[in-house]
């Protein structure tokens, strides 16, 4: 028998003895003063109420029986006898009814007070736990810190937390038998449970309606609402840690991109001057003539390669400029087909021009675009189609027009972009794995196209046709749509 239980029984015995002594004292005083049945019975009723409130039903029953016996013996004629009378039974019934009602009300009130006190304690601990979790070091592993914080604040035997995204389990404290790995099982089951044997709450961590993990709280008498609140707090803390990590990663990526753009800008400017001199010299030699066939062929190769390097430097400069905050297109009403024709006219060598076919519509709505930038985008798409398509295969430029937008699609036969790469090909410096055996590139072209098109409130996407090839589409709002949007703003 525990010391706490023994102390509780001793306290109840002392209280019972005190109440019986009070009944005896009241009987002596009332009898000496010549008080009647009604007055003494009312005083006894007060003692019954006190016994029911602070002792319980059985203590109040003992006091009721003793009080009824005293009434019958000292205050109901014939006195000094236990002859039963209606008054005695009525008094005993009244005492017992009062004892029952008051003890039940007192029991409920005490339970309610204990519940309120427990809720208050849990709320205070939840508040302290939330503060501690919100102040966690974002660079450390959040699961271990969350588990240890909950265990320390609530005095639990053990806490186990399962984070589904990295499939990691974090633990704090010792385990009860059969509870190891229970958080993962809870996540899989998708329901909250309570294990009475180990006094463990098993809760699912959710963000909205999406389960993201599991939480096991071992060795606790906390309420279901408190366990659910801890589960919600843990889920939010894990999501917050992930968001912070993504933000830090995105910030690092932005800084890297800014540094890379600055380096590319500097390199491109440094390349421009010697390339201009090289092209001028090679063009001058070809214009002067008097070269042997071998010399002319070598100078021609130098001139072509210098031109390609100059084009690459221009792309690097354009890419760096597009990353600049000050970059702003200069839109004007133009026809998509006109820009496409101009882009085809600049293809070099001329043999590639014959491969490109424009299927222009009879009526075409103008788009509001920067002529040079959009023409550059179209040139890049055609250049990619020429580079990654089958030799001498046709390249088709088709148009789809409605009241809101004009869509230009460049379709070629050959390489089919995998579904997983159809978004990544527009990232800077990314090249699809299937292009490794094809002509090399910088991985800048499509990223420049995306940046230009998005600056015109348009969209660009890639599609693959199994057994045929790839198509890349640009959609731009019509001039009327953009003018109306600007007017609304």
C-alpha beads as a LAMMPS data file, in Angstrom:
LAMMPS data file: protein, C-alpha beads

489 atoms
488 bonds

1 atom types
1 bond types

-500.0 500.0 xlo xhi
-500.0 500.0 ylo yhi
-500.0 500.0 zlo zhi

Masses

1 110.0

Atoms # bond

1 1 1 0.000 0.000 0.000
2 1 1 1.443 3.340 -1.017
3 1 1 2.153 6.148 1.426
4 1 1 -0.210 8.432 -0.466
5 1 1 -3.101 5.993 -0.048
6 1 1 -2.371 5.486 3.660
7 1 1 -2.294 9.238 4.193
8 1 1 -5.613 9.597 2.393
9 1 1 -7.272 6.904 4.568
10 1 1 -5.943 8.466 7.778
11 1 1 -7.318 11.838 6.707
12 1 1 -10.765 10.303 5.982
13 1 1 -10.786 8.563 9.390
14 1 1 -9.948 11.790 11.197
15 1 1 -12.682 13.632 9.319
16 1 1 -15.252 10.925 10.202
17 1 1 -14.309 11.020 13.877
18 1 1 -14.566 14.821 13.834
19 1 1 -18.050 14.772 12.258
20 1 1 -19.315 12.154 14.722
21 1 1 -17.905 14.153 17.611
22 1 1 -19.685 17.219 16.231
23 1 1 -22.997 15.301 16.125
24 1 1 -22.450 14.172 19.734
25 1 1 -21.658 17.728 20.875
26 1 1 -24.710 19.110 19.055
27 1 1 -26.883 16.447 20.696
28 1 1 -25.573 17.327 24.173
29 1 1 -26.013 21.089 23.713
30 1 1 -29.480 20.815 22.161
31 1 1 -30.690 18.428 24.860
32 1 1 -29.342 20.648 27.656
33 1 1 -30.969 23.704 26.155
34 1 1 -34.244 21.902 25.669
35 1 1 -34.337 22.262 21.905
36 1 1 -36.914 20.307 19.964
37 1 1 -36.914 17.844 17.096
38 1 1 -37.049 20.461 14.300
39 1 1 -34.119 22.594 15.435
40 1 1 -31.847 19.656 16.220
41 1 1 -32.797 17.863 12.996
42 1 1 -31.865 20.960 10.973
43 1 1 -28.446 21.155 12.697
44 1 1 -27.902 17.442 11.998
45 1 1 -28.759 18.096 8.346
46 1 1 -25.971 20.690 8.196
47 1 1 -23.497 18.081 9.460
48 1 1 -24.735 15.578 6.856
49 1 1 -24.205 18.166 4.101
50 1 1 -20.671 18.922 5.323
51 1 1 -19.856 15.219 5.533
52 1 1 -21.153 14.663 1.989
53 1 1 -19.228 17.631 0.596
54 1 1 -15.845 16.956 2.147
55 1 1 -15.981 13.243 2.918
56 1 1 -18.230 11.428 0.503
57 1 1 -21.391 9.384 0.415
58 1 1 -20.353 6.651 2.861
59 1 1 -19.114 9.078 5.498
60 1 1 -22.319 11.085 5.110
61 1 1 -24.318 7.838 5.471
62 1 1 -22.603 7.049 8.786
63 1 1 -23.300 10.569 10.042
64 1 1 -26.937 10.247 8.863
65 1 1 -27.516 6.976 10.750
66 1 1 -25.913 8.335 13.931
67 1 1 -27.880 11.599 13.688
68 1 1 -31.178 9.743 13.091
69 1 1 -30.452 7.493 16.092
70 1 1 -29.731 10.527 18.299
71 1 1 -32.957 12.220 17.170
72 1 1 -34.964 9.100 17.949
73 1 1 -33.322 8.526 21.337
74 1 1 -33.193 12.076 22.714
75 1 1 -35.831 14.147 20.901
76 1 1 -38.708 11.869 19.779
77 1 1 -41.120 10.754 22.542
78 1 1 -40.768 8.497 24.335
79 1 1 -37.240 9.765 24.877
80 1 1 -34.359 7.535 25.923
81 1 1 -35.735 4.745 23.790
82 1 1 -35.330 3.492 20.225
83 1 1 -39.011 3.012 19.591
84 1 1 -39.500 3.538 15.854
85 1 1 -41.654 6.428 14.837
86 1 1 -42.603 8.049 11.504
87 1 1 -40.519 11.094 12.370
88 1 1 -37.400 8.951 12.704
89 1 1 -37.825 7.296 9.301
90 1 1 -38.558 10.630 7.651
91 1 1 -35.454 12.159 9.210
92 1 1 -33.282 9.221 8.165
93 1 1 -34.682 9.364 4.613
94 1 1 -34.068 13.104 4.422
95 1 1 -30.530 12.690 5.719
96 1 1 -29.750 9.886 3.215
97 1 1 -31.265 11.747 0.282
98 1 1 -29.273 14.846 1.193
99 1 1 -26.113 12.778 1.577
100 1 1 -26.604 11.167 -1.837
101 1 1 -27.362 14.389 -3.716
102 1 1 -24.696 16.506 -2.044
103 1 1 -22.013 13.819 -2.375
104 1 1 -22.739 13.406 -6.081
105 1 1 -22.710 17.145 -6.667
106 1 1 -19.533 17.492 -4.643
107 1 1 -17.905 14.627 -6.560
108 1 1 -18.767 16.219 -9.895
109 1 1 -17.545 19.604 -8.737
110 1 1 -14.240 18.150 -7.570
111 1 1 -13.797 16.230 -10.813
112 1 1 -14.597 19.334 -12.794
113 1 1 -12.142 21.370 -10.747
114 1 1 -9.468 18.732 -11.313
115 1 1 -10.208 18.728 -15.051
116 1 1 -9.976 22.506 -15.197
117 1 1 -6.728 22.442 -13.266
118 1 1 -5.364 19.747 -15.593
119 1 1 -6.455 21.717 -18.658
120 1 1 -4.844 24.851 -17.277
121 1 1 -1.612 22.975 -16.611
122 1 1 -1.677 21.422 -20.076
123 1 1 -2.364 24.774 -21.730
124 1 1 0.511 26.364 -19.848
125 1 1 2.830 23.536 -20.868
126 1 1 1.606 23.735 -24.463
127 1 1 2.354 27.436 -24.473
128 1 1 5.847 26.907 -23.102
129 1 1 6.463 24.049 -25.538
130 1 1 5.313 26.138 -28.511
131 1 1 7.613 28.971 -27.448
132 1 1 10.553 26.621 -27.130
133 1 1 9.853 24.991 -30.505
134 1 1 9.440 28.337 -32.267
135 1 1 12.833 29.392 -30.923
136 1 1 14.561 26.227 -32.125
137 1 1 17.787 26.559 -34.033
138 1 1 16.738 26.211 -37.680
139 1 1 20.134 24.789 -38.631
140 1 1 19.734 21.729 -36.365
141 1 1 17.604 18.639 -36.945
142 1 1 14.035 19.741 -35.957
143 1 1 12.682 16.274 -35.084
144 1 1 15.119 15.579 -32.233
145 1 1 14.623 19.045 -30.746
146 1 1 10.824 18.792 -30.921
147 1 1 10.790 15.351 -29.266
148 1 1 13.125 16.380 -26.443
149 1 1 11.228 19.643 -25.817
150 1 1 7.869 17.846 -25.504
151 1 1 9.290 15.181 -23.174
152 1 1 10.935 17.727 -20.870
153 1 1 7.940 20.082 -20.673
154 1 1 5.347 17.336 -20.012
155 1 1 7.581 15.009 -17.978
156 1 1 6.942 12.016 -20.250
157 1 1 8.699 8.671 -20.198
158 1 1 9.449 8.827 -23.941
159 1 1 8.522 10.697 -27.127
160 1 1 8.918 9.275 -30.637
161 1 1 8.356 11.366 -33.747
162 1 1 8.241 10.086 -37.341
163 1 1 8.709 12.567 -40.191
164 1 1 7.320 10.999 -43.372
165 1 1 9.033 13.289 -45.897
166 1 1 12.614 12.188 -45.140
167 1 1 11.278 8.939 -43.544
168 1 1 13.219 9.761 -40.354
169 1 1 12.363 8.714 -36.787
170 1 1 13.444 10.870 -33.845
171 1 1 13.358 9.640 -30.231
172 1 1 13.760 11.059 -26.763
173 1 1 13.660 9.057 -23.518
174 1 1 13.305 5.355 -22.740
175 1 1 10.862 2.963 -24.408
176 1 1 8.085 0.850 -23.049
177 1 1 7.867 -2.706 -24.373
178 1 1 6.460 -2.887 -27.885
179 1 1 6.412 0.901 -28.456
180 1 1 9.533 1.219 -30.604
181 1 1 8.633 2.206 -34.160
182 1 1 5.037 2.901 -33.127
183 1 1 5.094 6.404 -34.647
184 1 1 5.646 4.998 -38.147
185 1 1 2.823 2.488 -37.614
186 1 1 0.555 5.331 -36.490
187 1 1 1.338 7.292 -39.647
188 1 1 0.548 4.239 -41.787
189 1 1 -2.691 3.522 -39.881
190 1 1 -3.800 7.153 -40.113
191 1 1 -5.771 7.188 -36.827
192 1 1 -5.182 8.421 -33.258
193 1 1 -5.179 5.751 -30.531
194 1 1 -4.465 5.403 -26.800
195 1 1 -2.557 2.425 -25.360
196 1 1 -3.818 1.899 -21.789
197 1 1 -1.059 -0.584 -20.925
198 1 1 1.751 1.906 -21.468
199 1 1 -0.379 5.073 -21.136
200 1 1 0.684 6.196 -24.597
201 1 1 -1.030 8.495 -27.038
202 1 1 -0.362 7.669 -30.710
203 1 1 -1.294 10.628 -32.927
204 1 1 -1.067 11.313 -36.656
205 1 1 0.713 14.498 -37.717
206 1 1 -1.283 16.331 -40.375
207 1 1 -0.988 19.544 -42.367
208 1 1 -4.521 20.340 -43.438
209 1 1 -5.835 16.899 -44.357
210 1 1 -2.472 15.545 -45.520
211 1 1 -0.691 13.153 -43.078
212 1 1 2.991 14.039 -42.703
213 1 1 4.123 11.844 -39.810
214 1 1 3.333 10.238 -36.473
215 1 1 3.837 11.105 -32.782
216 1 1 3.909 8.771 -29.765
217 1 1 3.702 10.172 -26.218
218 1 1 4.532 7.469 -23.640
219 1 1 3.749 7.627 -19.917
220 1 1 1.086 10.333 -19.774
221 1 1 -2.417 10.985 -18.452
222 1 1 -2.954 14.020 -20.654
223 1 1 -6.291 14.568 -22.356
224 1 1 -7.003 13.708 -25.971
225 1 1 -7.230 17.403 -26.868
226 1 1 -3.772 18.075 -25.414
227 1 1 -2.262 15.149 -27.346
228 1 1 -3.923 16.376 -30.542
229 1 1 -2.628 19.890 -29.901
230 1 1 0.924 18.552 -29.478
231 1 1 0.564 16.615 -32.728
232 1 1 -0.595 19.742 -34.571
233 1 1 2.199 21.784 -33.019
234 1 1 4.784 19.180 -34.062
235 1 1 3.466 19.058 -37.627
236 1 1 3.546 22.848 -37.903
237 1 1 7.068 22.957 -36.470
238 1 1 8.310 20.387 -38.995
239 1 1 6.669 22.268 -41.866
240 1 1 8.095 25.550 -40.613
241 1 1 11.591 24.047 -40.454
242 1 1 11.246 22.777 -44.029
243 1 1 10.034 26.179 -45.254
244 1 1 12.970 27.902 -43.553
245 1 1 15.407 25.449 -45.098
246 1 1 13.877 26.000 -48.543
247 1 1 14.052 29.751 -48.047
248 1 1 17.713 29.570 -47.074
249 1 1 18.415 27.305 -50.037
250 1 1 16.533 29.630 -52.393
251 1 1 18.428 32.612 -51.040
252 1 1 21.736 30.812 -51.580
253 1 1 20.631 29.879 -55.106
254 1 1 19.739 33.496 -55.849
255 1 1 23.122 34.685 -54.639
256 1 1 24.833 31.997 -56.710
257 1 1 22.830 32.998 -59.780
258 1 1 23.675 36.658 -59.270
259 1 1 27.375 35.818 -58.954
260 1 1 27.198 33.566 -61.993
261 1 1 25.429 36.256 -64.034
262 1 1 28.070 38.801 -63.020
263 1 1 30.876 36.438 -64.046
264 1 1 29.179 35.679 -67.365
265 1 1 28.646 39.379 -68.016
266 1 1 32.325 40.136 -67.349
267 1 1 33.531 37.213 -69.478
268 1 1 31.229 38.074 -72.356
269 1 1 32.445 41.673 -72.404
270 1 1 36.053 40.486 -72.323
271 1 1 35.405 38.127 -75.271
272 1 1 33.658 40.738 -77.392
273 1 1 36.715 42.918 -78.200
274 1 1 39.160 40.185 -79.352
275 1 1 36.354 38.476 -81.276
276 1 1 35.550 41.692 -83.084
277 1 1 39.217 42.088 -84.040
278 1 1 39.417 38.427 -85.157
279 1 1 36.311 38.721 -87.310
280 1 1 37.524 41.984 -88.846
281 1 1 40.896 40.423 -89.696
282 1 1 39.404 37.250 -91.185
283 1 1 36.814 39.173 -93.172
284 1 1 39.557 41.543 -94.403
285 1 1 41.755 38.673 -95.554
286 1 1 38.870 37.107 -97.453
287 1 1 38.010 40.467 -99.049
288 1 1 41.603 41.149 -100.150
289 1 1 41.809 37.819 -101.969
290 1 1 45.047 36.397 -103.368
291 1 1 44.891 33.432 -100.988
292 1 1 45.485 29.852 -101.968
293 1 1 42.583 27.448 -101.638
294 1 1 43.968 26.017 -98.426
295 1 1 44.552 29.486 -96.955
296 1 1 41.087 30.632 -97.955
297 1 1 39.540 27.539 -96.362
298 1 1 41.466 28.114 -93.120
299 1 1 40.497 31.795 -92.981
300 1 1 36.861 30.858 -93.665
301 1 1 36.903 28.394 -90.768
302 1 1 38.390 31.073 -88.505
303 1 1 35.693 33.529 -89.596
304 1 1 32.871 31.011 -88.971
305 1 1 34.139 29.978 -85.559
306 1 1 34.718 33.597 -84.547
307 1 1 31.128 34.313 -85.550
308 1 1 29.897 31.423 -83.396
309 1 1 31.944 32.670 -80.454
310 1 1 30.556 36.151 -80.980
311 1 1 27.023 34.721 -80.994
312 1 1 27.756 32.799 -77.779
313 1 1 29.134 35.938 -76.101
314 1 1 25.989 37.813 -77.171
315 1 1 23.834 35.121 -75.564
316 1 1 25.806 35.316 -72.348
317 1 1 25.372 39.085 -72.277
318 1 1 21.678 38.733 -73.016
319 1 1 21.279 36.175 -70.248
320 1 1 23.036 38.451 -67.756
321 1 1 20.903 41.404 -68.827
322 1 1 17.710 39.398 -68.392
323 1 1 18.659 38.753 -64.754
324 1 1 19.041 42.470 -64.154
325 1 1 16.354 44.208 -62.128
326 1 1 16.355 47.075 -64.608
327 1 1 15.446 44.790 -67.529
328 1 1 12.227 45.948 -69.192
329 1 1 10.958 44.981 -72.658
330 1 1 9.764 47.658 -75.109
331 1 1 6.511 46.240 -76.460
332 1 1 4.787 47.230 -79.693
333 1 1 2.011 45.599 -81.785
334 1 1 3.663 43.017 -84.084
335 1 1 2.675 39.856 -85.951
336 1 1 4.096 36.594 -84.673
337 1 1 4.497 35.274 -88.210
338 1 1 6.515 38.343 -89.244
339 1 1 8.970 37.805 -86.397
340 1 1 9.198 34.103 -87.295
341 1 1 9.996 34.915 -90.930
342 1 1 12.724 37.349 -89.849
343 1 1 14.215 34.709 -87.547
344 1 1 14.289 32.151 -90.383
345 1 1 15.986 34.674 -92.665
346 1 1 18.928 34.891 -90.257
347 1 1 19.604 31.144 -90.223
348 1 1 23.180 30.277 -91.110
349 1 1 24.097 28.263 -93.109
350 1 1 21.380 28.994 -95.700
351 1 1 20.765 25.287 -96.294
352 1 1 18.933 25.123 -92.974
353 1 1 16.412 27.753 -94.096
354 1 1 14.893 25.357 -96.616
355 1 1 14.045 22.919 -93.803
356 1 1 11.820 25.406 -91.954
357 1 1 8.190 25.748 -93.069
358 1 1 5.743 28.346 -91.747
359 1 1 2.067 27.453 -91.719
360 1 1 0.783 31.005 -91.338
361 1 1 -2.951 31.605 -90.808
362 1 1 -5.115 33.728 -93.095
363 1 1 -5.903 36.068 -90.211
364 1 1 -3.562 36.755 -87.332
365 1 1 -4.111 38.930 -84.292
366 1 1 -1.117 41.089 -83.367
367 1 1 0.749 40.576 -80.092
368 1 1 2.238 43.316 -77.937
369 1 1 5.928 42.380 -77.834
370 1 1 9.484 43.649 -77.939
371 1 1 10.401 42.904 -81.544
372 1 1 14.067 42.103 -80.928
373 1 1 13.530 39.971 -77.823
374 1 1 10.712 37.820 -79.211
375 1 1 12.593 37.367 -82.484
376 1 1 15.576 36.197 -80.429
377 1 1 13.326 33.663 -78.675
378 1 1 12.006 32.305 -81.965
379 1 1 15.542 32.115 -83.383
380 1 1 16.617 30.113 -80.343
381 1 1 13.759 27.624 -80.759
382 1 1 14.514 27.179 -84.463
383 1 1 18.238 26.811 -83.739
384 1 1 17.483 24.071 -81.160
385 1 1 15.166 22.319 -83.637
386 1 1 17.889 22.355 -86.311
387 1 1 20.547 21.153 -83.872
388 1 1 18.613 18.278 -82.252
389 1 1 16.464 17.030 -85.154
390 1 1 17.228 14.416 -87.778
391 1 1 19.377 15.771 -90.646
392 1 1 17.363 17.237 -93.548
393 1 1 14.054 16.551 -91.726
394 1 1 11.376 19.296 -91.962
395 1 1 10.815 21.804 -89.143
396 1 1 7.283 23.165 -88.893
397 1 1 6.147 26.481 -87.401
398 1 1 2.402 26.470 -86.750
399 1 1 0.087 29.047 -85.195
400 1 1 -3.010 28.710 -83.019
401 1 1 -5.012 31.899 -82.557
402 1 1 -7.933 32.900 -80.374
403 1 1 -9.192 36.167 -78.930
404 1 1 -6.909 35.998 -75.884
405 1 1 -3.595 34.670 -77.173
406 1 1 -1.470 33.534 -80.096
407 1 1 0.485 30.279 -79.800
408 1 1 3.549 29.559 -81.932
409 1 1 4.721 25.920 -81.993
410 1 1 8.082 24.787 -83.372
411 1 1 7.886 21.081 -84.166
412 1 1 10.837 18.906 -85.259
413 1 1 11.478 15.212 -85.884
414 1 1 14.129 13.399 -83.886
415 1 1 14.857 13.789 -80.167
416 1 1 11.857 13.236 -77.879
417 1 1 12.184 15.116 -74.576
418 1 1 11.343 12.840 -71.643
419 1 1 8.364 13.837 -69.522
420 1 1 10.581 14.350 -66.453
421 1 1 12.768 16.838 -68.378
422 1 1 10.037 18.945 -70.013
423 1 1 10.171 21.567 -67.288
424 1 1 13.849 21.269 -66.393
425 1 1 15.048 22.028 -69.948
426 1 1 14.079 25.644 -69.264
427 1 1 16.454 25.873 -66.299
428 1 1 19.778 27.611 -66.796
429 1 1 22.689 25.349 -67.766
430 1 1 20.527 22.211 -67.700
431 1 1 20.878 19.718 -70.538
432 1 1 18.680 16.630 -70.821
433 1 1 20.555 13.314 -70.482
434 1 1 19.351 12.235 -73.964
435 1 1 21.321 15.082 -75.594
436 1 1 24.774 13.931 -74.511
437 1 1 25.473 12.224 -77.852
438 1 1 24.135 15.231 -79.812
439 1 1 25.835 18.557 -80.615
440 1 1 26.986 20.331 -77.450
441 1 1 25.321 23.435 -76.090
442 1 1 25.505 25.834 -73.165
443 1 1 22.113 25.109 -71.625
444 1 1 21.297 28.838 -71.759
445 1 1 19.064 29.045 -74.810
446 1 1 15.737 27.823 -73.462
447 1 1 16.237 29.590 -70.140
448 1 1 16.624 32.868 -72.074
449 1 1 13.468 32.054 -74.041
450 1 1 11.517 31.439 -70.829
451 1 1 12.729 34.664 -69.233
452 1 1 11.809 36.724 -72.323
453 1 1 8.378 35.134 -72.754
454 1 1 7.450 35.494 -69.080
455 1 1 8.433 39.175 -69.185
456 1 1 5.748 39.520 -71.909
457 1 1 3.058 37.859 -69.723
458 1 1 3.314 34.706 -71.834
459 1 1 4.108 31.020 -71.348
460 1 1 6.511 28.521 -72.893
461 1 1 6.376 24.724 -72.673
462 1 1 7.748 21.585 -74.309
463 1 1 5.932 18.440 -75.459
464 1 1 7.127 15.127 -76.823
465 1 1 5.443 12.965 -79.440
466 1 1 6.480 9.338 -79.092
467 1 1 8.047 8.038 -82.266
468 1 1 8.313 11.455 -83.874
469 1 1 10.011 14.260 -81.978
470 1 1 9.639 17.330 -79.803
471 1 1 7.619 20.523 -80.034
472 1 1 8.174 23.737 -78.090
473 1 1 5.384 26.327 -77.877
474 1 1 5.280 30.019 -77.035
475 1 1 1.992 31.705 -76.149
476 1 1 1.658 35.486 -75.990
477 1 1 -1.461 37.517 -75.185
478 1 1 -2.915 39.464 -78.047
479 1 1 -2.349 43.199 -78.101
480 1 1 -6.029 43.854 -77.363
481 1 1 -5.977 41.593 -74.283
482 1 1 -2.917 43.288 -72.791
483 1 1 -4.261 46.775 -73.486
484 1 1 -7.504 45.886 -71.700
485 1 1 -5.575 44.427 -68.747
486 1 1 -3.446 47.557 -68.438
487 1 1 -6.569 49.725 -68.664
488 1 1 -8.182 47.779 -65.804
489 1 1 -5.084 48.262 -63.669

Bonds

1 1 1 2
2 1 2 3
3 1 3 4
4 1 4 5
5 1 5 6
6 1 6 7
7 1 7 8
8 1 8 9
9 1 9 10
10 1 10 11
11 1 11 12
12 1 12 13
13 1 13 14
14 1 14 15
15 1 15 16
16 1 16 17
17 1 17 18
18 1 18 19
19 1 19 20
20 1 20 21
21 1 21 22
22 1 22 23
23 1 23 24
24 1 24 25
25 1 25 26
26 1 26 27
27 1 27 28
28 1 28 29
29 1 29 30
30 1 30 31
31 1 31 32
32 1 32 33
33 1 33 34
34 1 34 35
35 1 35 36
36 1 36 37
37 1 37 38
38 1 38 39
39 1 39 40
40 1 40 41
41 1 41 42
42 1 42 43
43 1 43 44
44 1 44 45
45 1 45 46
46 1 46 47
47 1 47 48
48 1 48 49
49 1 49 50
50 1 50 51
51 1 51 52
52 1 52 53
53 1 53 54
54 1 54 55
55 1 55 56
56 1 56 57
57 1 57 58
58 1 58 59
59 1 59 60
60 1 60 61
61 1 61 62
62 1 62 63
63 1 63 64
64 1 64 65
65 1 65 66
66 1 66 67
67 1 67 68
68 1 68 69
69 1 69 70
70 1 70 71
71 1 71 72
72 1 72 73
73 1 73 74
74 1 74 75
75 1 75 76
76 1 76 77
77 1 77 78
78 1 78 79
79 1 79 80
80 1 80 81
81 1 81 82
82 1 82 83
83 1 83 84
84 1 84 85
85 1 85 86
86 1 86 87
87 1 87 88
88 1 88 89
89 1 89 90
90 1 90 91
91 1 91 92
92 1 92 93
93 1 93 94
94 1 94 95
95 1 95 96
96 1 96 97
97 1 97 98
98 1 98 99
99 1 99 100
100 1 100 101
101 1 101 102
102 1 102 103
103 1 103 104
104 1 104 105
105 1 105 106
106 1 106 107
107 1 107 108
108 1 108 109
109 1 109 110
110 1 110 111
111 1 111 112
112 1 112 113
113 1 113 114
114 1 114 115
115 1 115 116
116 1 116 117
117 1 117 118
118 1 118 119
119 1 119 120
120 1 120 121
121 1 121 122
122 1 122 123
123 1 123 124
124 1 124 125
125 1 125 126
126 1 126 127
127 1 127 128
128 1 128 129
129 1 129 130
130 1 130 131
131 1 131 132
132 1 132 133
133 1 133 134
134 1 134 135
135 1 135 136
136 1 136 137
137 1 137 138
138 1 138 139
139 1 139 140
140 1 140 141
141 1 141 142
142 1 142 143
143 1 143 144
144 1 144 145
145 1 145 146
146 1 146 147
147 1 147 148
148 1 148 149
149 1 149 150
150 1 150 151
151 1 151 152
152 1 152 153
153 1 153 154
154 1 154 155
155 1 155 156
156 1 156 157
157 1 157 158
158 1 158 159
159 1 159 160
160 1 160 161
161 1 161 162
162 1 162 163
163 1 163 164
164 1 164 165
165 1 165 166
166 1 166 167
167 1 167 168
168 1 168 169
169 1 169 170
170 1 170 171
171 1 171 172
172 1 172 173
173 1 173 174
174 1 174 175
175 1 175 176
176 1 176 177
177 1 177 178
178 1 178 179
179 1 179 180
180 1 180 181
181 1 181 182
182 1 182 183
183 1 183 184
184 1 184 185
185 1 185 186
186 1 186 187
187 1 187 188
188 1 188 189
189 1 189 190
190 1 190 191
191 1 191 192
192 1 192 193
193 1 193 194
194 1 194 195
195 1 195 196
196 1 196 197
197 1 197 198
198 1 198 199
199 1 199 200
200 1 200 201
201 1 201 202
202 1 202 203
203 1 203 204
204 1 204 205
205 1 205 206
206 1 206 207
207 1 207 208
208 1 208 209
209 1 209 210
210 1 210 211
211 1 211 212
212 1 212 213
213 1 213 214
214 1 214 215
215 1 215 216
216 1 216 217
217 1 217 218
218 1 218 219
219 1 219 220
220 1 220 221
221 1 221 222
222 1 222 223
223 1 223 224
224 1 224 225
225 1 225 226
226 1 226 227
227 1 227 228
228 1 228 229
229 1 229 230
230 1 230 231
231 1 231 232
232 1 232 233
233 1 233 234
234 1 234 235
235 1 235 236
236 1 236 237
237 1 237 238
238 1 238 239
239 1 239 240
240 1 240 241
241 1 241 242
242 1 242 243
243 1 243 244
244 1 244 245
245 1 245 246
246 1 246 247
247 1 247 248
248 1 248 249
249 1 249 250
250 1 250 251
251 1 251 252
252 1 252 253
253 1 253 254
254 1 254 255
255 1 255 256
256 1 256 257
257 1 257 258
258 1 258 259
259 1 259 260
260 1 260 261
261 1 261 262
262 1 262 263
263 1 263 264
264 1 264 265
265 1 265 266
266 1 266 267
267 1 267 268
268 1 268 269
269 1 269 270
270 1 270 271
271 1 271 272
272 1 272 273
273 1 273 274
274 1 274 275
275 1 275 276
276 1 276 277
277 1 277 278
278 1 278 279
279 1 279 280
280 1 280 281
281 1 281 282
282 1 282 283
283 1 283 284
284 1 284 285
285 1 285 286
286 1 286 287
287 1 287 288
288 1 288 289
289 1 289 290
290 1 290 291
291 1 291 292
292 1 292 293
293 1 293 294
294 1 294 295
295 1 295 296
296 1 296 297
297 1 297 298
298 1 298 299
299 1 299 300
300 1 300 301
301 1 301 302
302 1 302 303
303 1 303 304
304 1 304 305
305 1 305 306
306 1 306 307
307 1 307 308
308 1 308 309
309 1 309 310
310 1 310 311
311 1 311 312
312 1 312 313
313 1 313 314
314 1 314 315
315 1 315 316
316 1 316 317
317 1 317 318
318 1 318 319
319 1 319 320
320 1 320 321
321 1 321 322
322 1 322 323
323 1 323 324
324 1 324 325
325 1 325 326
326 1 326 327
327 1 327 328
328 1 328 329
329 1 329 330
330 1 330 331
331 1 331 332
332 1 332 333
333 1 333 334
334 1 334 335
335 1 335 336
336 1 336 337
337 1 337 338
338 1 338 339
339 1 339 340
340 1 340 341
341 1 341 342
342 1 342 343
343 1 343 344
344 1 344 345
345 1 345 346
346 1 346 347
347 1 347 348
348 1 348 349
349 1 349 350
350 1 350 351
351 1 351 352
352 1 352 353
353 1 353 354
354 1 354 355
355 1 355 356
356 1 356 357
357 1 357 358
358 1 358 359
359 1 359 360
360 1 360 361
361 1 361 362
362 1 362 363
363 1 363 364
364 1 364 365
365 1 365 366
366 1 366 367
367 1 367 368
368 1 368 369
369 1 369 370
370 1 370 371
371 1 371 372
372 1 372 373
373 1 373 374
374 1 374 375
375 1 375 376
376 1 376 377
377 1 377 378
378 1 378 379
379 1 379 380
380 1 380 381
381 1 381 382
382 1 382 383
383 1 383 384
384 1 384 385
385 1 385 386
386 1 386 387
387 1 387 388
388 1 388 389
389 1 389 390
390 1 390 391
391 1 391 392
392 1 392 393
393 1 393 394
394 1 394 395
395 1 395 396
396 1 396 397
397 1 397 398
398 1 398 399
399 1 399 400
400 1 400 401
401 1 401 402
402 1 402 403
403 1 403 404
404 1 404 405
405 1 405 406
406 1 406 407
407 1 407 408
408 1 408 409
409 1 409 410
410 1 410 411
411 1 411 412
412 1 412 413
413 1 413 414
414 1 414 415
415 1 415 416
416 1 416 417
417 1 417 418
418 1 418 419
419 1 419 420
420 1 420 421
421 1 421 422
422 1 422 423
423 1 423 424
424 1 424 425
425 1 425 426
426 1 426 427
427 1 427 428
428 1 428 429
429 1 429 430
430 1 430 431
431 1 431 432
432 1 432 433
433 1 433 434
434 1 434 435
435 1 435 436
436 1 436 437
437 1 437 438
438 1 438 439
439 1 439 440
440 1 440 441
441 1 441 442
442 1 442 443
443 1 443 444
444 1 444 445
445 1 445 446
446 1 446 447
447 1 447 448
448 1 448 449
449 1 449 450
450 1 450 451
451 1 451 452
452 1 452 453
453 1 453 454
454 1 454 455
455 1 455 456
456 1 456 457
457 1 457 458
458 1 458 459
459 1 459 460
460 1 460 461
461 1 461 462
462 1 462 463
463 1 463 464
464 1 464 465
465 1 465 466
466 1 466 467
467 1 467 468
468 1 468 469
469 1 469 470
470 1 470 471
471 1 471 472
472 1 472 473
473 1 473 474
474 1 474 475
475 1 475 476
476 1 476 477
477 1 477 478
478 1 478 479
479 1 479 480
480 1 480 481
481 1 481 482
482 1 482 483
483 1 483 484
484 1 484 485
485 1 485 486
486 1 486 487
487 1 487 488
488 1 488 489
